[in-house]
């Protein structure tokens, strides 16, 4: 059976970016596990379940999954996960990833081993794309150097943080994903004129944000040779 591991933030993941691909893969028969940095239950960004922010339909849809999906309620610690046990590793986004997943060396090891392996696929969404700015390959270079990627753009960040880079909840955003990933040598294009932005570069799939999460999941299914429900 095809399998995938979702690496989810405990500091605030965006619900749609986790729920959309998780549901898509599960419905296609992919065996899904969930991991978080410590093994504690992942924490959703409340803005991503607020009907005023995401619309009533999306809020209801993601809310039902978050309340009932036992995989999200009982994750494993990232440190116990092995890349070669899965066909794909998925990193949902959300600002929270800037504080935990992207900085977790076990998560970065998992990503490197997946991408450098013979058959593994990695899908990274939104702010989680920032992990590429901190992940080195086996030779010590940046894993993302020379690769085509998309992700959460600076232009969108400017509409969320204040002039001191403080988030609405008071936390200071430590870095901008676009700046750091480009500095690591990526070919960055967030396709700001398009409704969706998904980039496939070999075994690495990146998606710009919530509206691209389902399309990214569909690209991953194609890469895995699985059939959508």
N, C-alpha and C positions, 0 to 999 in steps of 0.2 A: 504493500500500500504506500502511496505517496504521502510524505509527511512534511510538516512545516512547524517551525518554532516561532512564536511571536514574542519579541522582547519589548516589554511595555514599562513605561515610566511610573515611578511611585511619587513623582513630583508634579504630575499634571499632564496626562496624555489627552489628545483630542479624540473624542468618542468616535466620530465618523471615520477617522483614519484607522481606527482599530476594528470597529464593528463591520464596516463595509467589506474589507478584504477577508476578515475572519469568517463572515457569513458566506461570502462567495466561495471561498476555498472549502469550507465545511460542506456546503451544499453539493460541491463537485466530488465529494468523497475523500478529500484530503484529511489525513489524521493530524489534528492541530494540538500542540502543547503551548503553554504560556510560561514565560519566565520574567522575573523582575530582579532588580539588583540584589535585594536581600532575601527574596522569596516571600515577602509580605504582599498583600493584595495591592494591585496597582490602583493609583488614584487618578480619577478623571478630572479634567479641567471643568469646573462648573459652568463656564461659559459655553462649553460644547454640548451641554444638555439643556440649555436655557432656550425655551421657545422664542423668546424675544431676540435671541442671537442667531439661532439656526433654523427657526421656523417650527411650527407645531408638529408637522409630519415627521421631520427628522428627529426632533426631540423625543417623540413617542416611540419611533422605531429603535433608536439607539438605547433609549431608556429600558425598553423591554429586554434587550439582549444583556445589558449590564446587570439587570436584576436577576436574570435566570441562568446565565452561562456559568457553569461550575468551573470551567477552565480558567476564567478570569478571576474567580473567587479563590482558586487554589493553585497559585503558580509555584514554580520551582525557583530556586536561586539561580541566577545566570551562571555562577561558578560551577554548578553541577551539570550544566548542559554541555553536550559534545557535538561539535559541528557535523561530524561524520554520521551522526544518528539521524540527520534530517536531510531532506532533499532541498529545503529552502529555509532561510531565516528572514523574518519580516520585522522591520523596525517601524512601528507607527509613530507619528510625530506628535506635536504639542510642545508648547514652550518648556514644559517640565523636563524634557529630554536634555535641555542645555545644562541642567544641574545634576542629572544622575546618569542616564544611559550613555550619553555621548562622552562622559568622563570616566566611565567604568572600564577598567582594562580587561576584565573578562568579556564584556560585550565587544570590545574592539578585537580581542583575540578570536572571538566567535566569528566576527565579520571577516577578518583576514583569512581564517582557515576555510571559511565557506567559499570565498571568492577565489582563493588560490587552489582549492581542491579541484578534483577532476570533473565533478558533476553538480556541485552545489550552486544554488541561485540565491541572491540576496535582493530583497526589495526594501527600500528606505523611503520614508515619506516626510515631507515638510521639514520641521525643525530637526528631526532625527537625522536628516542628511548631514547635519553638522558633525556627526561622528566621523565622517570621511576626512575632516580636517585634523583629526587626532590619531588616525589609524595608519600604522606603518606596515609595509610589506615585509617579507622575510629578509630582504636585503637592506632594510632600514630606510627605504624611500617611502614617500607618501603613496598609499594604496590607490588614491584617486588621481594621481598625476597622469595627465594626458587623456583622461576618460571624459566622456560627455555626460553631464549630469544636469538635473533641474532640482529645484528645492524652493524653500520659502524665501522670497526676494526681499531685499532691503526696502524697496518701495512700499511693501505691505507692512513692514515692521514700523515704519514711520507713522502709520495710522493707529498703532497700538500703544507703543511706549511714549513717554513724555520726553521733554528736551534733555533730561538726564538719564535716559534709557531705563526709567523705572516703569515696571508693569502696573496694570490697574490694581493688582493686589499688594503693591508696595515693594516687591522684589526687584532688584536691579538686574536687567538682562546682561549676562556676562560677555556676550559677543553676538555679532550678527552672522548668521549662517552663511550668507552669500559671501561676505568678506573673507571669512576663514577658509571656506572650501576653495575659493578662487586662489587664495594665497598658497594653498597646498598643491596647486598646479592643475586643477580641474578646468575643463572647458564648460563654462557655465552658461546656460540659457534657460531662463524661467518662462520664456514664451508669454510675455505679459499681454500680448494681443489675443491670446487664445483662451477659451473657456477652460480647457484642460491642458495639462502639461505632464507628459510621461516620457521619460527617456530610457531607452534600452541600449546599454553598451555591453555586449557580451553577456556575462553572467550577473551583471549589476543593473538593477531597475530602480529608477528614482522617480518620485512623483512630487509635484509642487505643493499640494495642499489638500484640504478636504474634498474639494470638487473633483480632484484627480485620483482619489483613493480607489474607487471602484475600477476605473480604467487601468490603473496600475495593477490591481489584482487580476484583472483579465489578462494583462500581458504576462503576469507570472504564471497563470494557468497554462497559457500557450507554451511558455518556456518549459513547463513541467510535463507537457503532453497530456494534461488532464482536461476533461470535458466539463464545461459549465453546466449546471443543472438546467 
